[in-house]
Amino acid sequence: MAIAEQVSEPGKGLVEREVRRVVTKGTVVEPGMLDERRNNYLVAVVACGSAGTLAGLAYCDITTGEFAATQLAGAARRRDGAAAGRGSRAACSPAS
């Protein structure tokens, strides 16, 4: 979601607006907008290695300061990579 403000004087027709803030689930820090019973993770996953046999996984919760990162290979990548599904927002790269 984008929060925009009107930056030109009102008149007939369209008025100029500028985006002042972009709000996504992973970047919200206002207490009133968060469920205090659960973490608000932002997750990043990158596939690498030949045929994507390795993956890097990192997550953080900017409301608590929790951060972790790991590298996964083979079966562990499929099993442990499922943790990425718990994020409020995920960023993934294609296999290289």
C-alpha positions in Angstrom: 0.0 0.0 0.0 1.3 3.5 -0.8 0.5 6.6 1.3 0.4 9.7 -0.9 0.0 13.4 -0.2 -1.4 16.0 -2.5 1.4 18.4 -3.4 -0.4 20.8 -5.8 -3.2 23.3 -5.2 -6.7 21.9 -5.7 -8.3 23.0 -8.9 -10.2 21.5 -11.8 -9.0 18.1 -13.0 -6.2 16.0 -11.6 -3.9 17.2 -8.8 -0.3 16.2 -8.3 0.4 13.7 -5.6 3.7 12.2 -4.3 4.2 8.8 -2.5 5.4 9.6 1.0 5.5 6.0 2.4 5.1 2.4 1.2 3.6 0.1 3.8 3.9 -3.7 3.5 3.4 -6.4 6.1 7.1 -6.9 6.7 7.9 -3.2 7.2 5.0 -2.1 9.5 6.3 -1.1 13.0 3.4 0.8 14.4 2.0 -1.2 17.5 -1.6 -0.5 16.5 -1.1 -2.2 13.1 0.6 -5.4 14.5 -0.6 -8.5 16.2 1.4 -8.5 19.4 1.0 -12.2 19.8 3.2 -13.1 16.7 6.4 -12.0 15.1 6.5 -9.8 12.0 9.2 -11.5 9.9 10.7 -10.2 6.7 12.2 -13.2 4.8 14.8 -13.3 1.9 15.7 -16.5 0.0 18.3 -16.8 -2.7 19.0 -19.9 -4.8 22.6 -20.5 -5.9 25.0 -23.2 -6.9 24.8 -25.4 -9.9 21.1 -26.1 -10.7 20.1 -24.2 -7.5 21.4 -26.9 -5.2 22.2 -24.4 -2.5 20.0 -21.7 -1.0 20.6 -18.8 1.4 17.8 -18.0 3.8 17.7 -14.9 6.1 14.9 -13.5 8.2 14.5 -10.6 10.5 11.8 -9.0 12.7 12.4 -5.3 12.8 10.1 -4.9 15.8 12.2 -7.2 18.0 15.6 -7.0 16.4 15.7 -10.8 15.8 17.8 -11.8 12.8 19.1 -15.1 11.5 20.7 -16.4 8.3 21.8 -19.8 7.0 22.8 -21.7 4.0 20.9 -24.8 3.0 21.8 -27.7 0.7 19.9 -30.6 -0.8 17.1 -32.1 1.3 17.7 -29.6 4.1 16.9 -26.8 1.6 13.5 -28.2 1.0 12.7 -29.1 4.6 14.1 -26.1 6.4 13.3 -23.7 3.6 9.6 -24.1 4.5 10.3 -21.7 7.4 10.2 -18.9 4.8 6.5 -19.5 4.6 6.1 -17.9 8.0 7.2 -14.5 6.9 4.9 -11.5 6.6 6.8 -10.6 3.4 9.3 -12.7 1.4 11.8 -11.7 -1.2 13.1 -14.5 -3.5 15.6 -14.7 -6.3 15.5 -17.1 -9.2 18.1 -19.9 -9.3 21.3 -18.9 -11.1 
